[in-house]
Amino acid sequence: MISRTPTEYKEPMDFESEDIIRVAIGDSREAMRAGIRQMLSSEENIKVIGEARNGKELLAIIQQLSPDCVILDGKMRGVDSPQIIGEIKKLVKNIDVIVLNDEKGLLIPAIESGVSGFITRDISRGELVTVIRIIHLWHSVLFNNGAHFALVRL
């Protein structure tokens, strides 16, 4: 059963396996959140457990549900990405934060803030799933530049 309010999406936490990667999505655009959710919906071991349209909602969802991974729009309205990444990491120490952004200027501040992945918005469904799984398993920084990915262990 899914409960939904006009601003957020939450799914009850009745998972049968510890191998499921629980994901929260933070993006101010509803269409983008829906697209990411749809991209991940067919994956058996990846479950979208919450969505937020702003930083306040995202932090509340993270505090309530403790996801394994957050997919964050690097340009979410009203949010300083490096600052919110730090706040997310304070709430859940081992959480993986993946930033979706096309601006390379945000890469270094995002890494300094503790981001786990930095990927461009033109990523395919298969690439997104792979990025989530790699970061979840290895807790490394993964970023892409067009067609190329780099994995960095910090």
C-alpha positions as CSV (number, residue, x, y, z in Angstrom):
1,M,0.0,0.0,0.0
2,I,1.3,3.5,-0.9
3,S,0.4,6.6,1.1
4,R,0.7,9.9,-0.8
5,T,0.2,13.5,0.1
6,P,0.3,16.3,-2.5
7,T,4.0,16.9,-1.8
8,E,5.5,13.6,-0.9
9,Y,5.4,9.9,-1.7
10,K,6.2,7.3,0.9
11,E,5.9,3.6,0.8
12,P,5.5,1.5,4.0
13,M,8.7,-0.3,5.1
14,D,7.7,-4.0,4.9
15,F,10.6,-5.3,3.0
16,E,11.5,-9.0,3.1
17,S,15.1,-8.8,2.3
18,E,18.0,-6.8,3.7
19,D,19.5,-6.7,0.2
20,I,17.0,-4.2,-1.0
21,I,18.5,-0.7,-1.6
22,R,16.0,1.8,-0.2
23,V,16.1,5.1,-2.2
24,A,14.7,8.6,-1.5
25,I,14.4,11.1,-4.3
26,G,14.8,14.9,-3.9
27,D,13.8,17.0,-6.8
28,S,11.6,20.1,-7.1
29,R,10.1,18.9,-10.4
30,E,7.4,16.3,-10.0
31,A,8.0,15.0,-13.6
32,M,11.6,14.3,-12.8
33,R,10.7,12.5,-9.5
34,A,8.1,10.4,-11.4
35,G,10.6,9.6,-14.1
36,I,13.3,8.4,-11.7
37,R,10.7,6.4,-9.7
38,Q,9.5,4.8,-13.0
39,M,13.1,4.0,-14.0
40,L,13.7,2.1,-10.8
41,S,10.3,0.5,-10.4
42,S,11.2,-2.7,-12.3
43,E,14.3,-3.4,-10.2
44,E,13.6,-6.1,-7.6
45,N,16.3,-5.0,-5.2
46,I,15.9,-1.2,-5.5
47,K,12.8,0.4,-3.8
48,V,11.8,4.0,-3.8
49,I,10.6,4.7,-0.3
50,G,10.2,8.4,-0.4
51,E,10.1,11.6,-2.5
52,A,10.5,15.2,-1.7
53,R,10.1,18.4,-3.6
54,N,12.3,20.6,-1.3
55,G,15.1,20.3,1.2
56,K,12.9,20.5,4.3
57,E,10.7,17.6,3.0
58,L,13.8,15.6,2.0
59,L,15.4,15.9,5.4
60,A,12.2,14.9,7.1
61,I,11.9,11.8,4.9
62,I,15.5,10.9,5.5
63,Q,15.1,11.3,9.3
64,Q,11.8,9.2,9.3
65,L,12.8,6.4,6.8
66,S,16.6,6.2,6.9
67,P,17.1,5.3,3.2
68,D,20.3,3.7,2.0
69,C,20.6,6.2,-0.9
70,V,19.3,9.6,-1.9
71,I,19.1,10.8,-5.5
72,L,19.3,14.6,-5.3
73,D,18.8,17.2,-8.0
74,G,21.9,19.3,-7.8
75,K,19.8,22.4,-8.6
76,M,16.7,21.8,-6.4
77,R,15.0,25.1,-5.8
78,G,15.9,26.8,-2.6
79,V,18.6,24.3,-1.7
80,D,22.4,24.7,-1.5
81,S,23.4,21.3,-2.6
82,P,26.8,21.0,-0.7
83,Q,25.0,22.2,2.5
84,I,22.1,19.8,2.3
85,I,24.5,16.9,1.5
86,G,26.3,17.7,4.7
87,E,23.0,17.8,6.6
88,I,21.9,14.4,5.1
89,K,25.2,12.8,6.1
90,K,24.7,14.1,9.7
91,L,21.2,12.5,9.8
92,V,22.3,9.1,8.4
93,K,26.1,8.5,8.6
94,N,26.5,5.8,6.0
95,I,23.9,7.1,3.5
96,D,24.9,7.3,-0.2
97,V,24.0,10.6,-1.9
98,I,23.9,10.7,-5.7
99,V,23.7,14.2,-7.3
100,L,22.0,14.6,-10.7
101,N,23.5,17.6,-12.3
102,D,25.0,18.8,-15.6
103,E,27.1,21.6,-14.2
104,K,30.7,20.4,-13.7
105,G,31.3,23.4,-11.3
106,L,29.3,21.6,-8.6
107,L,31.4,18.5,-8.7
108,I,34.2,19.5,-6.4
109,P,31.9,21.2,-3.8
110,A,29.7,18.1,-3.9
111,I,32.6,15.7,-3.3
112,E,33.9,17.9,-0.5
113,S,30.5,17.7,1.1
114,G,30.5,13.9,1.0
115,V,28.6,13.0,-2.2
116,S,28.8,9.4,-3.3
117,G,27.9,9.9,-6.9
118,F,27.7,12.7,-9.4
119,I,25.9,11.9,-12.6
120,T,24.5,13.9,-15.5
121,R,20.8,14.1,-16.2
122,D,21.0,12.3,-19.5
123,I,21.8,9.0,-17.8
124,S,20.0,5.9,-19.0
125,R,17.8,3.7,-16.8
126,G,20.4,0.9,-16.9
127,E,23.3,3.3,-16.0
128,L,21.3,4.8,-13.1
129,V,20.6,1.3,-11.7
130,T,24.3,0.3,-12.1
131,V,25.4,3.5,-10.4
132,I,23.1,2.9,-7.4
133,R,24.3,-0.7,-7.1
134,I,28.0,0.1,-7.4
135,I,27.9,3.0,-4.9
136,H,25.8,0.9,-2.5
137,L,28.3,-2.0,-2.6
138,W,31.6,0.0,-2.6
139,H,30.7,3.3,-1.0
140,S,32.9,5.1,-3.4
141,V,32.5,8.3,-5.4
142,L,31.3,7.6,-8.9
143,F,30.8,10.3,-11.5
144,N,30.2,10.4,-15.2
145,N,31.2,12.8,-17.9
146,G,29.1,12.1,-20.9
147,A,29.7,8.5,-21.9
148,H,32.5,7.8,-19.4
149,F,32.3,6.9,-15.7
150,A,35.1,7.2,-13.1
151,L,35.1,5.4,-9.7
152,V,37.2,7.0,-7.0
153,R,37.7,5.6,-3.5
154,L,38.3,8.4,-1.0
